[in-house]
């Protein structure tokens, strides 16, 4: 097949959305299809350096960025108008790919990044079957759990709520929904914000994936200590408060439980002080931002990944941890709630619960895991097995159907 991918974010070995865009390119290429990718000119250097080392066939990149003063005014890493740049980029690429659409008979046009469902893709207007997503963004933080957020973070969540409400009434997004042959959503929460008249087109597919490598199985030995890992930014939205409050509870009855923090953020100093005040600073190790190689080493050394993110459409760190036989403790919301089940980790419901109730639920479940070594072994093995459900070939089949495996031109 001939497929045109719209991948604003698309770079190898970058993680997050660039990795999502790149994995679609790599997967479709390896399956033998001819892939055209429209992406940012900014991504070109990294892509071409990677392609010098790796041989990917049948891929054709179409690079575009606005240039000069326009770029500097609108786009920038710390520029609040970066989303405006993305929307304008979406308008521009409609005209950029027009010569290709006229010349090449594409079987599909597929929008893969950015994954947010708040931004339209005007490539849906072409008379080519259009696939939108997997898209995300419908996951929200319950109001009960926003109490301890800063004023700014509360305001951000409120604006996000308003933008979610607007999705159903946006003329541009409704154009995309109506023109799409398939709409792929990350979670049921995102589906609920899309008008019901389009639900017959929807498939629920996680946006992220991982092709697991063969990792030597970690032997869980009978030992007195239990090591918990948190990997992520130290932000309200990541549920970092749950991590430390739960750890305080665990320490009351489990002296040999230890916590490792891999990540940085605005709340780092707050929790440094928290550890000193509660006299647990000797039991908590802060690593700050670390390399992926160092993170891989931490997966091997720990017994549980604790990732109670309040709003996360993906959760790539969870898939990585699972590929190292590491079970996870998460909230039943968004991507983490889709990835983890009771057989391979701990999943705590947050609907109609306050912080105190959630912390108690985590404390009870993790304590149970600490005291039952057999449970650790079972969840560890099941975590590794479950990663296979999220490999990229399966994801491609879920989106395109089985013909993606045998319809090669």
Protein Blocks (a to p, Z undefined) as FASTA:
>chain_A
ZZddddfbacehkgpjllmmmmmmmmmmmnopacdddddfklmmmmmmmmmmpccehiac
dddddehjllmmmgcfklcklmmmmmmmmmmmmmmmmmmmmmpccfbdcdfbdfbfkbcc
fklmpccdcdedjdehjaccdfklmmmpcfklmmmmmmmmmmmmmmmmmmklmmmmmmpm
bdcdfblklmmmpcfklmmmpccddfbdcdddddddddddddfbdcdddeddddfklomm
mmmmmmmmmmmmmmkbccddedddjklmmmmmmmmmnopmmmpccebjadfklmmmmmmm
pmbdcdfbfbdfbopmmmmmmmnopacddddehjllmmpcfklmccddfehpafklmmmm
mmmmmmmmmmmmklmmmmmmmmmmmmmmmcfklmmmmmnommlmmmcZZ
